[in-house]
Amino acid sequence: MKKSTRDYYSKEYKLNAINQVLEGGERVSHVARDLGINRSLLSQWLKRYKEKNKEAFPGNGKLTEEAAKIRALEREVKILKEEKEILKKATAFFARQT
């Protein structure tokens, strides 16, 4: 059984390939062949770049600005829900005391 390996390309490498197509006027298939990558992979990079520009390739473990905000808000909601439950229990406890 053959184990597949996945190649990882840096953000700079991807942007260089994209620039060759967009600014250099070269064809996707020609640039892909020169770089030794699949044409469809380069096409995917182009599509992602056109959709998100600077945030297209955040890297491993790095979130886009929008995703980081969403994660922070979700964390805050979780904390607020926990605090609300604690206050409910405290209110019920003190209501029984009187």
RODREN-850580 format. One record per residue (C-alpha): residue in three letters; x, y, z. Coordinates in steps of 0.2 Angstrom, whole numbers, padded with zeros to 4 digits, always signed. Layout:
# RODREN-850580
alaXYZ/...
//
This chain:
# RODREN-850580
met+0000+0000+0000/lys+0008+0016-0005/lys+0007+0031+0007/ser+0002+0047-0002/thr+0012+0063+0002/arg+0006+0080+0001/asp+0016+0094-0005/tyr+0015+0111+0005/tyr+0019+0127-0004/ser+0023+0144+0004/lys+0012+0159+0002/glu+0026+0167-0008/tyr+0028+0153-0019/lys+0009+0153-0023/leu+0009+0172-0026/asn+0024+0171-0037/ala+0015+0158-0048/ile-0001+0169-0048/asn+0009+0184-0053/gln+0017+0175-0068/val-0001+0172-0074/leu-0009+0188-0070/glu+0005+0201-0073/gly+0016+0191-0084/gly+0002+0186-0096/glu+0008+0168-0097/arg-0005+0154-0098/val-0010+0143-0083/ser-0004+0127-0091/his+0013+0134-0096/val+0017+0141-0078/ala+0011+0125-0070/arg+0022+0115-0081/asp+0037+0126-0078/leu+0034+0125-0059/gly+0031+0106-0060/ile+0013+0107-0052/asn-0004+0102-0058/arg-0013+0114-0069/ser-0029+0112-0058/leu-0019+0116-0042/leu-0013+0133-0050/ser-0031+0136-0056/gln-0037+0134-0038/trp-0024+0146-0031/leu-0030+0159-0044/lys-0048+0157-0040/arg-0044+0158-0021/tyr-0033+0174-0024/lys-0047+0182-0034/glu-0060+0179-0021/lys-0049+0184-0005/asn-0034+0194-0012/lys-0022+0196+0003/glu-0031+0184+0014/ala-0031+0170+0001/phe-0016+0160+0009/pro-0016+0162+0028/gly-0004+0147+0031/asn-0005+0133+0043/gly-0014+0137+0059/lys-0017+0155+0055/leu-0034+0162+0054/thr-0041+0175+0043/glu-0046+0191+0052/glu-0064+0187+0050/ala-0062+0169+0056/ala-0052+0175+0071/lys-0066+0188+0076/ile-0079+0174+0074/arg-0069+0162+0085/ala-0066+0176+0098/leu-0085+0180+0098/glu-0089+0162+0100/arg-0078+0160+0115/glu-0086+0176+0123/val-0103+0169+0120/lys-0098+0152+0129/ile-0091+0162+0144/leu-0107+0173+0145/lys-0118+0157+0145/glu-0108+0149+0159/glu-0109+0165+0169/lys-0128+0166+0166/glu-0130+0148+0173/ile-0119+0152+0188/leu-0130+0168+0192/lys-0146+0157+0190/lys-0140+0144+0202/ala-0134+0158+0214/thr-0151+0167+0213/ala-0160+0150+0216/phe-0149+0147+0231/phe-0152+0164+0239/ala-0171+0163+0236/arg-0171+0147+0246/gln-0162+0155+0260/thr-0175+0168+0263/
//
